[in-house]
Amino acid sequence: MESEYLSDDGLETPEVGAWAEEKYRIVNLYDTLFSTGMKNKWECRVYIDLYSGAGYSRIKGTKKIIRGSPMIALNVAHPFDKYIFCEKDESLMSALKERVARDFPTRDVAFVWGDCNENVSKIMSLIPPHSKDKKVLTLCFVDPFNIGIQFEIVKKLSSKIMDFLIVLAVGMDATRNEAIYADPGNSQIDRFLGNSTWRQRWSEQRLLKIPFRHFLAQEYANQMAQIGYLPISIDKMKEVKSDDKNLALYHIAFFSKNKMGYSFWKDVLKYSDPQQTLGL
């Protein structure tokens, strides 16, 4: 991602923690590798962002403004053929639309206003049909504020030829609310993982001193393997921590049914250190 910060354009710009810069650097690295590496292998490359936001974000406590995930994806050297942005906050969606129209007027962009959990059918209908003469590959970025994304939604989307880059908020949300979520009467993690049998496995892992966030991240990967994605271990995810107290916030995980996607992700993990560069 470009090192300089953006100017305030007067549109809605939500605040984010300083650690968001690391997250967006990783997103930029993968978007770039994916869009360039796949441009001659697929007739149509699609980018989906299920929690798009406003396109710009301001680092909390500063005047620094950075590109959010939609603008990062639009700005790659070899743009995707189709973009689908979903956002449930009307004011954020409005700001995103203005920024896209101003900065990328020629891109093929579709906007879906509302909760992605309730709009998955509409999102899927916007993906161009895959055919023998027009092969379609989709990259779906999932960046919720908590573990509110339902696994059933990811499962439905996976019926398309689709890779996922998912921010698993297992540190910033799940760990902080472990007692609440572990209560048998709470079904939040059941929906997040797509199963209700995790508590038994957690009781065993807990005795082994496995951190709750690590358990959930690995459980999620195991669930993705159940729907056809290549198995991964937690050491193949990128853990992001807060700058001030060094608290674990989330894991960024990549899922694909093809080994080539993981070769890109391996490079991202290698070069995610700001001191290193792929020469992009």
The 8 nearest C-alpha neighbors of each residue, nearest first, counted from 0:
[[1, 24, 27, 2, 23, 28, 71, 66],
 [0, 2, 3, 4, 24, 65, 66, 27],
 [1, 3, 0, 4, 65, 5, 24, 273],
 [4, 2, 1, 5, 65, 0, 63, 64],
 [3, 5, 64, 65, 63, 2, 6, 1],
 [6, 4, 64, 65, 7, 3, 63, 66],
 [5, 7, 8, 64, 4, 63, 65, 9],
 [6, 8, 9, 5, 64, 10, 12, 62],
 [9, 7, 10, 6, 5, 11, 12, 98],
 [8, 10, 7, 11, 12, 6, 94, 55],
 [9, 11, 8, 94, 12, 7, 97, 98],
 [10, 12, 94, 91, 13, 53, 9, 90],
 [11, 13, 56, 55, 57, 10, 53, 14],
 [14, 12, 56, 57, 11, 15, 53, 55],
 [13, 15, 57, 59, 58, 56, 12, 16],
 [16, 14, 58, 59, 57, 56, 19, 17],
 [17, 15, 18, 59, 19, 58, 14, 241],
 [16, 18, 19, 58, 20, 15, 59, 242],
 [17, 19, 20, 16, 21, 241, 242, 22],
 [20, 18, 22, 17, 21, 16, 23, 15],
 [19, 21, 23, 18, 22, 24, 17, 65],
 [22, 20, 24, 19, 18, 23, 25, 239],
 [23, 21, 19, 25, 24, 20, 26, 18],
 [24, 22, 26, 20, 25, 21, 27, 19],
 [23, 25, 21, 27, 22, 26, 0, 20],
 [26, 24, 28, 22, 23, 27, 271, 29],
 [27, 25, 23, 29, 24, 28, 30, 22],
 [26, 28, 24, 30, 25, 29, 0, 23],
 [29, 27, 25, 31, 26, 30, 267, 24],
 [28, 30, 32, 26, 31, 27, 33, 267],
 [31, 29, 27, 33, 32, 28, 34, 26],
 [32, 30, 28, 29, 34, 33, 75, 27],
 [31, 33, 29, 35, 36, 30, 34, 263],
 [34, 32, 30, 36, 31, 35, 37, 29],
 [33, 35, 31, 37, 32, 36, 30, 77],
 [36, 34, 38, 32, 33, 37, 77, 31],
 [37, 35, 33, 32, 34, 38, 39, 40],
 [36, 38, 40, 35, 34, 39, 33, 41],
 [37, 39, 35, 40, 36, 34, 41, 44],
 [40, 38, 37, 41, 42, 36, 35, 43],
 [41, 39, 37, 38, 42, 36, 134, 43],
 [40, 42, 134, 43, 39, 38, 37, 135],
 [43, 41, 134, 133, 135, 44, 40, 39],
 [42, 44, 135, 41, 80, 134, 136, 45],
 [45, 43, 136, 79, 80, 137, 135, 41],
 [44, 46, 137, 81, 79, 82, 80, 136],
 [45, 47, 82, 138, 137, 139, 83, 81],
 [48, 46, 139, 83, 82, 84, 140, 138],
 [47, 49, 140, 84, 51, 50, 139, 85],
 [48, 50, 85, 141, 51, 115, 47, 84],
 [51, 49, 86, 48, 85, 142, 52, 143],
 [50, 52, 48, 86, 85, 84, 49, 69],
 [51, 53, 91, 54, 50, 86, 92, 95],
 [52, 54, 91, 95, 94, 55, 92, 12],
 [53, 55, 67, 95, 70, 69, 52, 66],
 [54, 56, 66, 67, 53, 12, 65, 64],
 [57, 55, 12, 13, 65, 64, 14, 67],
 [56, 58, 64, 14, 63, 15, 59, 13],
 [59, 57, 15, 63, 17, 61, 14, 16],
 [60, 58, 14, 15, 16, 61, 57, 17],
 [59, 61, 58, 62, 14, 57, 16, 63],
 [62, 60, 63, 59, 58, 57, 64, 17],
 [61, 63, 64, 57, 58, 60, 59, 7],
 [64, 62, 61, 58, 57, 4, 65, 5],
 [63, 65, 57, 5, 56, 4, 58, 62],
 [66, 64, 56, 4, 55, 5, 57, 67],
 [67, 65, 55, 70, 54, 71, 56, 68],
 [68, 66, 54, 55, 70, 69, 56, 71],
 [67, 69, 71, 70, 72, 54, 66, 23],
 [70, 68, 72, 71, 54, 67, 51, 73],
 [69, 71, 73, 72, 54, 68, 67, 66],
 [72, 70, 68, 74, 69, 73, 66, 27],
 [71, 73, 69, 70, 74, 75, 68, 30],
 [74, 72, 70, 71, 75, 78, 69, 103],
 [73, 75, 71, 72, 70, 76, 78, 103],
 [76, 74, 78, 77, 72, 31, 73, 71],
 [75, 77, 78, 74, 31, 35, 34, 73],
 [76, 78, 75, 35, 34, 79, 38, 31],
 [79, 77, 75, 76, 73, 80, 34, 74],
 [78, 80, 44, 81, 45, 34, 46, 77],
 [79, 81, 44, 43, 45, 78, 107, 82],
 [80, 82, 45, 107, 79, 108, 46, 44],
 [83, 81, 108, 46, 45, 47, 109, 107],
 [84, 82, 47, 109, 108, 110, 46, 48],
 [83, 85, 110, 48, 51, 47, 111, 109],
 [86, 84, 111, 49, 51, 112, 50, 110],
 [87, 85, 112, 50, 51, 113, 88, 92],
 [113, 86, 88, 114, 112, 89, 85, 92],
 [89, 87, 91, 90, 86, 92, 113, 112],
 [88, 90, 92, 91, 93, 87, 112, 86],
 [91, 89, 93, 92, 88, 94, 11, 53],
 [92, 90, 53, 94, 93, 88, 52, 89],
 [93, 91, 95, 89, 90, 94, 53, 86],
 [92, 94, 90, 96, 91, 95, 89, 97],
 [95, 93, 91, 97, 53, 92, 96, 11],
 [96, 94, 53, 92, 98, 54, 93, 97],
 [95, 97, 93, 99, 94, 98, 100, 92],
 [98, 96, 100, 94, 95, 99, 101, 93],
 [97, 99, 101, 95, 100, 96, 102, 94],
 [98, 100, 103, 96, 102, 101, 97, 95],
 [101, 99, 104, 97, 98, 103, 102, 96],
 [102, 100, 98, 99, 103, 97, 104, 96],
 [101, 103, 99, 100, 98, 104, 97, 70],
 [102, 104, 99, 105, 100, 106, 101, 73],
 [105, 103, 100, 106, 101, 102, 99, 107],
 [106, 104, 103, 107, 100, 108, 102, 99],
 [107, 105, 103, 104, 108, 81, 80, 73],
 [106, 108, 81, 82, 105, 80, 109, 104],
 [109, 107, 82, 106, 83, 81, 110, 84],
 [110, 108, 83, 82, 84, 111, 107, 125],
 [111, 109, 84, 83, 85, 112, 108, 96],
 [112, 110, 85, 84, 113, 86, 109, 122],
 [111, 113, 86, 87, 85, 110, 89, 92],
 [87, 112, 114, 86, 115, 111, 85, 118],
 [113, 115, 87, 116, 117, 118, 86, 112],
 [116, 114, 118, 117, 119, 49, 113, 85],
 [117, 115, 114, 118, 119, 152, 149, 148],
 [118, 116, 115, 114, 119, 113, 120, 152],
 [119, 117, 115, 121, 120, 116, 122, 114],
 [118, 120, 122, 121, 115, 117, 116, 123],
 [121, 119, 123, 122, 118, 124, 117, 155],
 [122, 120, 124, 118, 123, 119, 125, 111],
 [123, 121, 119, 125, 120, 124, 118, 126],
 [122, 124, 120, 125, 121, 126, 119, 156],
 [123, 125, 121, 122, 126, 120, 127, 119],
 [126, 124, 123, 122, 127, 121, 83, 109],
 [127, 125, 123, 124, 128, 122, 45, 81],
 [126, 128, 125, 129, 135, 124, 43, 81],
 [129, 127, 126, 130, 135, 133, 134, 124],
 [128, 130, 135, 134, 133, 127, 131, 132],
 [131, 129, 133, 132, 134, 128, 135, 127],
 [130, 132, 133, 134, 129, 135, 42, 128],
 [133, 131, 130, 134, 42, 129, 135, 41],
 [134, 132, 130, 42, 131, 129, 135, 43],
 [133, 135, 129, 42, 41, 130, 43, 131],
 [134, 136, 43, 129, 44, 41, 133, 42],
 [137, 135, 44, 160, 161, 45, 43, 41],
 [138, 136, 45, 161, 46, 44, 162, 139],
 [137, 139, 162, 46, 161, 163, 47, 45],
 [138, 140, 47, 163, 48, 46, 162, 164],
 [141, 139, 164, 48, 165, 163, 47, 142],
 [140, 142, 165, 49, 166, 164, 48, 143],
 [141, 143, 166, 50, 165, 140, 144, 49],
 [144, 142, 145, 50, 141, 148, 146, 147],
 [143, 145, 142, 168, 146, 147, 172, 171],
 [144, 146, 168, 143, 147, 172, 171, 173],
 [147, 145, 148, 168, 191, 172, 143, 167],
 [146, 148, 145, 149, 191, 143, 187, 144],
 [147, 149, 146, 191, 150, 143, 116, 152],
 [150, 148, 191, 190, 151, 152, 147, 116],
 [149, 151, 193, 153, 191, 152, 192, 190],
 [150, 152, 154, 149, 153, 155, 193, 190],
 [153, 151, 155, 150, 154, 149, 116, 156],
 [154, 152, 156, 150, 155, 151, 157, 149],
 [153, 155, 151, 157, 152, 156, 150, 226],
 [156, 154, 152, 157, 153, 158, 151, 119],
 [155, 157, 153, 158, 154, 159, 152, 123],
 [158, 156, 159, 154, 155, 161, 153, 160],
 [157, 159, 156, 155, 160, 154, 161, 153],
 [160, 158, 157, 161, 156, 137, 136, 155],
 [161, 159, 136, 137, 157, 158, 135, 162],
 [160, 162, 137, 159, 138, 157, 136, 163],
 [163, 161, 255, 138, 254, 139, 137, 164],
 [164, 162, 139, 254, 253, 138, 165, 140],
 [163, 165, 253, 140, 252, 139, 141, 254],
 [166, 164, 141, 252, 251, 140, 163, 167],
 [165, 167, 251, 142, 250, 141, 168, 252],
 [166, 168, 250, 249, 169, 165, 251, 216],
 [169, 167, 249, 145, 170, 171, 172, 146],
 [168, 170, 173, 212, 167, 249, 172, 171],
 [171, 169, 248, 249, 174, 247, 212, 168],
 [170, 172, 248, 168, 169, 249, 173, 175],
 [173, 171, 175, 145, 170, 169, 168, 174],
 [172, 174, 169, 176, 175, 177, 170, 171],
 [175, 173, 170, 177, 176, 172, 212, 169],
 [174, 176, 172, 173, 177, 171, 170, 178],
 [177, 175, 173, 179, 174, 178, 180, 172],
 [176, 178, 174, 180, 179, 173, 181, 175],
 [179, 177, 181, 176, 180, 182, 175, 174],
 [180, 178, 176, 177, 182, 181, 185, 184],
 [179, 181, 177, 182, 185, 178, 176, 187],
 [182, 180, 178, 179, 177, 183, 185, 198],
 [181, 183, 184, 180, 185, 179, 178, 186],
 [184, 182, 185, 181, 186, 180, 198, 179],
 [183, 185, 182, 186, 181, 180, 179, 187],
 [186, 184, 182, 183, 180, 187, 181, 179],
 [185, 187, 189, 188, 190, 184, 180, 183],
 [188, 186, 189, 190, 185, 191, 180, 147],
 [189, 187, 191, 190, 186, 192, 180, 146],
 [188, 190, 195, 186, 194, 187, 192, 191],
 [191, 189, 193, 149, 188, 187, 192, 150],
 [190, 192, 188, 149, 150, 189, 193, 148],
 [193, 191, 189, 194, 190, 150, 219, 188],
 [192, 194, 190, 150, 189, 191, 151, 195],
 [193, 195, 189, 192, 196, 190, 197, 191],
 [194, 196, 189, 197, 193, 198, 186, 188],
 [195, 197, 198, 194, 199, 200, 189, 201],
 [196, 198, 200, 199, 195, 201, 194, 189],
 [199, 197, 201, 200, 196, 202, 181, 195],
 [198, 200, 202, 201, 197, 196, 203, 204],
 [199, 201, 203, 197, 198, 202, 204, 196],
 [200, 202, 198, 204, 203, 199, 205, 197],
 [203, 201, 205, 199, 200, 204, 198, 206],
 [202, 204, 200, 201, 205, 206, 199, 207],
 [205, 203, 201, 207, 206, 202, 209, 200],
 [204, 206, 208, 202, 207, 203, 209, 201],
 [205, 207, 204, 208, 203, 202, 209, 201],
 [206, 208, 204, 205, 209, 203, 210, 202],
 [209, 207, 205, 206, 210, 204, 211, 203],
 [208, 210, 207, 205, 204, 211, 214, 213],
 [211, 209, 213, 212, 208, 214, 205, 204],
 [210, 212, 214, 213, 174, 215, 209, 205],
 [213, 211, 169, 215, 214, 210, 170, 174],
 [214, 212, 216, 210, 211, 215, 217, 209],
 [213, 215, 211, 217, 212, 216, 218, 210],
 [216, 214, 218, 212, 217, 213, 219, 211],
 [217, 215, 213, 219, 218, 214, 212, 220],
 [218, 216, 220, 219, 214, 215, 233, 221],
 [219, 217, 215, 221, 220, 216, 214, 222],
 [218, 220, 222, 216, 217, 221, 192, 215],
 [221, 219, 217, 223, 222, 218, 231, 224],
 [220, 222, 218, 224, 219, 223, 217, 225],
 [221, 223, 225, 219, 224, 220, 218, 226],
 [224, 222, 220, 225, 226, 221, 228, 219],
 [223, 225, 228, 221, 227, 230, 222, 226],
 [224, 226, 222, 223, 227, 221, 228, 220],
 [227, 225, 223, 224, 228, 222, 154, 157],
 [226, 228, 224, 225, 256, 229, 223, 255],
 [229, 227, 256, 224, 255, 223, 226, 254],
 [228, 230, 256, 224, 255, 231, 227, 254],
 [231, 229, 224, 228, 221, 220, 232, 223],
 [232, 230, 220, 235, 229, 233, 221, 254],
 [233, 231, 234, 235, 217, 230, 220, 236],
 [232, 234, 235, 236, 217, 216, 231, 213],
 [233, 235, 236, 232, 237, 231, 238, 217],
 [236, 234, 233, 232, 231, 237, 252, 268],
 [237, 235, 252, 233, 234, 251, 250, 238],
 [236, 238, 251, 250, 239, 252, 235, 268],
 [239, 237, 250, 249, 236, 251, 240, 247],
 [238, 240, 249, 248, 250, 247, 237, 241],
 [241, 239, 247, 246, 248, 245, 242, 238],
 [240, 242, 245, 246, 243, 18, 244, 247],
 [243, 241, 245, 244, 18, 240, 17, 246],
 [242, 244, 241, 245, 246, 240, 17, 18],
 [243, 245, 246, 241, 242, 240, 247, 248],
 [246, 244, 241, 240, 242, 243, 247, 248],
 [245, 247, 240, 241, 244, 248, 242, 170],
 [246, 248, 240, 170, 249, 239, 245, 241],
 [249, 247, 170, 171, 240, 239, 246, 168],
 [250, 248, 168, 170, 167, 169, 239, 238],
 [249, 251, 238, 167, 237, 166, 236, 239],
 [250, 252, 166, 237, 236, 165, 167, 238],
 [253, 251, 236, 165, 164, 250, 166, 254],
 [252, 254, 164, 163, 165, 255, 251, 264],
 [255, 253, 163, 162, 228, 164, 252, 229],
 [256, 254, 162, 257, 228, 260, 229, 163],
 [255, 257, 228, 229, 227, 258, 254, 162],
 [258, 256, 255, 259, 260, 229, 261, 228],
 [257, 259, 261, 260, 262, 256, 255, 229],
 [260, 258, 262, 261, 257, 263, 255, 264],
 [261, 259, 263, 262, 258, 257, 255, 264],
 [260, 262, 264, 263, 258, 259, 265, 255],
 [261, 263, 265, 259, 260, 264, 266, 258],
 [264, 262, 261, 266, 260, 265, 32, 267],
 [265, 263, 261, 267, 266, 262, 268, 260],
 [264, 266, 262, 268, 267, 263, 261, 269],
 [267, 265, 269, 263, 264, 268, 270, 262],
 [266, 268, 264, 270, 269, 265, 271, 28],
 [269, 267, 265, 271, 266, 270, 264, 237],
 [270, 268, 266, 267, 271, 265, 272, 275],
 [269, 271, 267, 272, 275, 268, 276, 266],
 [272, 270, 268, 267, 269, 25, 273, 24],
 [271, 273, 270, 274, 275, 269, 276, 268],
 [274, 272, 275, 271, 276, 270, 21, 24],
 [275, 273, 272, 276, 270, 271, 277, 269],
 [276, 274, 273, 270, 272, 277, 271, 269],
 [277, 275, 278, 270, 274, 273, 279, 272],
 [276, 278, 279, 270, 275, 28, 266, 267],
 [277, 279, 276, 275, 270, 28, 0, 31],
 [278, 277, 276, 31, 28, 0, 32, 76]]
